[in-house]
Every structure is written in structure tokens, then in C-alpha cells.
Amino acid sequence: MLSRFCLLGLLSLGLVAGCDSPGFSSKNAKSAADANKNQPAVGQTTTTASALPPSGAATGSNGPDVQTAGLSVSDEIAKACGIPARPTGQAYAPSFDFDSATLVEEDRTMLATVARCLTEGALKGRSVSLVGRADARGEPEYNMTLGESRADTVRRYMQDLGVARDKLQATSRGELDAVGTNEEGYKQDRRVDVRLVN
């Protein structure tokens, strides 16, 4: 009889441990996310609620920014790095996919050019800010975190390309400056702004 209780106890313990194994249920992912909520984001990104100057104003440039699918690179960086502006009227859809922080190939190509310029070109030794943004759909806290993830993705990719970590300042504005009211406008809001730090 005692061995039967021991066997039942071990079996119960195994079931409890098995229920807590990774991937068993979505509750585990939520519990892990809740436990990590107050920990700093990967790459120690920071969030800011302070307003940023309009595009091009931060560094005194007066031209339009150059944009790819998910990036808006300041005119000053584009000029220094020899990045041609898009022909007037050429369509683009600056956008991370909805609820995503994945870079598309066009973003990677642009970042490779900027990274080369920061490591061995005209902007060698300069620092850049990477400001992640999101559209206004969803909760503000979630959108701030999504902006962090986007900025951190760009930061990590540029580090992989040889840019020193201390030259990349990743921050988030989340939905704070979002202006979109339809899908086309939402696409404009889902981006990372790349600006020179004075």
C-alpha cells in the first residue's frame, strides 16, 4: 500500500513538472513575460517621452530624409554616406510589418551603407540615435515596447556590421508621434529613425 502511495506521488510530481515545461501552454509564455516585465530590454534600450525635433531639424539639415521599408535616415547621414535620395514621386512604404521588428532586405542594405560610413567613412567615430516607432493601434505600453524592439533590432544589426555599441543609442517613442489614421498612414508610423547625435 505504501509503495502505491509513493508511485502516485511520483506520478503526480511528474505531471506537475511536465505541465511547466517550455512550450506546454501559452500561459507559460505569459508568466515568463510577466516575470521579465520590469527587467531592462535586450541591448539595454531606453524609452523616452521627451519630444524630438522634426525630421531633419535635429542636426540642422534641411533636406528630406531617405526612407526604406522600415527606416528613416536623416538627410545629413544620407549626404555624408553618399546615399542617394529616392527620385521624386517614387513610391515607398516605410514600414515594419504589423506587430513585427524584423528588418527587410532593403533595410539591411541601407544599414550596411550607414555602418560602413560610421566605421570607415565620412562619419567615422560619430554616434547615431535609433528611435523606434509604432502606429497608434494597441496599448501605449505595448507600442513603446514594440518601438524598443525595432530600435534594438537595428542596433544589434549595426553592431554585427562593426559599429561600436557605444556609438548606437537605441530609444523608443512608441506611438507618441504617430499620425496614421488608415493602413497607409500606419505604415509610415512603423519605423526606426536614424539620426546623427551632435
C-alpha positions in Angstrom: 0.0 0.0 0.0 2.8 2.4 0.9 4.5 1.7 -2.5 1.3 2.6 -4.3 1.1 6.0 -2.5 4.8 6.6 -3.4 4.1 5.7 -7.0 1.1 8.0 -7.1 3.1 10.8 -5.5 5.9 10.5 -8.0 3.4 10.3 -10.9 1.7 13.5 -9.7 5.0 15.2 -9.3 6.0 14.3 -12.9 2.7 15.6 -14.2 3.1 18.9 -12.4 6.7 19.3 -13.7 5.6 18.3 -17.2 2.9 21.0 -17.2 5.5 23.6 -16.5 7.8 22.6 -19.4 8.6 25.2 -22.1 6.1 25.2 -24.9 3.4 23.3 -23.0 1.0 26.2 -22.9 0.7 29.9 -23.7 0.2 30.5 -20.0 3.9 29.8 -19.5 4.9 32.4 -22.1 2.7 34.9 -20.4 4.1 34.0 -17.0 7.7 34.4 -18.3 6.8 37.7 -19.9 5.2 39.0 -16.7 8.2 37.9 -14.7 10.5 39.8 -17.1 8.3 42.9 -17.4 10.5 45.0 -15.1 13.8 43.8 -16.5 15.7 46.0 -19.0 15.1 45.2 -22.6 17.7 43.2 -24.5 20.5 45.6 -25.5 19.6 48.0 -22.7 17.4 50.1 -24.9 15.8 53.0 -23.2 12.5 54.8 -23.7 11.9 58.5 -23.7 8.9 60.7 -23.5 10.8 63.9 -24.4 9.9 65.3 -27.8 12.3 65.0 -30.7 12.7 67.7 -33.3 11.0 67.2 -36.6 12.9 65.1 -39.2 16.0 66.9 -40.4 15.8 69.6 -37.7 17.9 67.7 -35.1 21.1 68.2 -36.9 20.5 71.3 -38.9 20.0 69.5 -42.2 17.3 71.0 -44.5 16.6 68.2 -47.0 14.2 65.3 -46.9 15.1 62.1 -45.1 15.9 58.9 -47.1 13.5 56.1 -46.3 13.5 52.4 -46.8 10.9 49.9 -45.8 11.4 50.3 -42.1 13.9 53.2 -41.7 14.1 56.9 -42.0 17.7 58.0 -42.4 18.4 61.7 -41.8 19.4 63.8 -44.8 22.7 64.6 -43.1 23.7 61.0 -42.8 22.5 60.3 -46.4 24.6 63.1 -47.8 27.7 62.2 -45.8 27.4 58.5 -46.7 26.6 59.0 -50.3 23.1 57.5 -50.1 21.0 58.8 -53.0 17.6 60.2 -52.3 14.7 58.4 -54.0 13.5 60.1 -57.1 10.7 62.5 -56.5 7.4 60.7 -56.7 8.8 57.2 -56.3 6.5 55.2 -54.1 7.7 53.5 -51.0 6.0 52.1 -47.9 8.2 52.8 -44.9 7.1 50.1 -42.6 7.9 47.2 -40.3 5.2 44.6 -40.7 2.4 45.0 -38.2 3.5 43.8 -34.8 7.0 42.9 -36.1 10.6 44.0 -35.5 12.0 42.1 -38.5 14.2 44.0 -40.9 13.6 43.6 -44.6 16.4 43.3 -47.2 16.1 47.0 -48.2 16.6 48.0 -44.5 19.7 45.7 -44.2 21.2 47.2 -47.4 20.7 50.8 -46.1 22.1 49.9 -42.6 25.2 48.3 -44.2 25.9 51.5 -46.0 25.4 53.6 -42.8 27.5 51.2 -40.8 30.4 51.3 -43.3 30.2 55.1 -43.2 30.3 55.1 -39.4 33.2 52.7 -39.2 35.5 53.7 -42.1 33.8 56.6 -43.9 33.0 60.2 -43.6 31.2 59.7 -40.2 33.8 57.6 -38.6 33.7 57.9 -34.8 30.3 59.6 -34.8 27.3 58.4 -32.9 23.7 57.9 -34.0 20.4 57.6 -32.3 18.0 54.9 -33.3 14.4 55.8 -32.4 11.8 53.0 -32.7 8.3 54.0 -33.5 4.9 52.2 -33.8 1.5 53.0 -35.1 -1.3 54.0 -32.6 -3.1 50.7 -32.6 -2.7 48.7 -29.4 -1.9 49.8 -25.9 0.6 52.6 -25.4 2.8 50.5 -23.2 2.9 47.7 -25.7 3.7 50.1 -28.5 6.5 51.6 -26.5 8.0 48.1 -26.1 7.5 47.4 -29.8 9.4 50.6 -30.7 12.2 49.4 -28.3 12.3 46.1 -30.1 12.6 47.8 -33.5 15.3 50.1 -32.4 17.2 47.2 -30.7 16.9 45.1 -33.9 18.6 47.9 -35.8 21.2 48.4 -33.1 22.1 44.7 -33.0 22.3 44.5 -36.7 24.6 47.5 -36.9 26.8 46.1 -34.2 27.1 42.9 -36.2 28.3 45.1 -39.0 31.1 46.5 -36.8 29.7 49.7 -35.3 30.7 50.1 -31.7 27.9 49.6 -29.2 28.6 53.0 -27.5 28.0 54.7 -30.9 24.4 53.5 -31.1 21.8 55.0 -28.8 18.6 53.0 -29.1 15.4 54.6 -27.7 11.7 54.3 -28.3 8.9 56.8 -28.9 6.3 54.1 -29.4 3.1 55.6 -30.7 3.7 59.1 -29.2 4.2 60.8 -32.6 2.0 58.5 -34.7 -0.2 60.3 -37.2 -1.7 57.4 -39.2 -5.5 57.0 -39.4 -5.6 54.3 -42.1 -3.3 51.5 -43.3 -1.2 53.8 -45.5 -0.6 56.2 -42.5 0.1 53.3 -40.1 2.8 52.1 -42.4 4.5 55.5 -42.1 4.5 55.2 -38.3 6.1 51.8 -38.1 9.8 52.6 -38.5 13.1 53.4 -36.9 14.6 56.9 -37.3 18.4 57.0 -37.7 19.8 60.4 -36.7 23.3 61.8 -36.0 24.0 62.7 -32.4 25.7 66.1 -32.0 
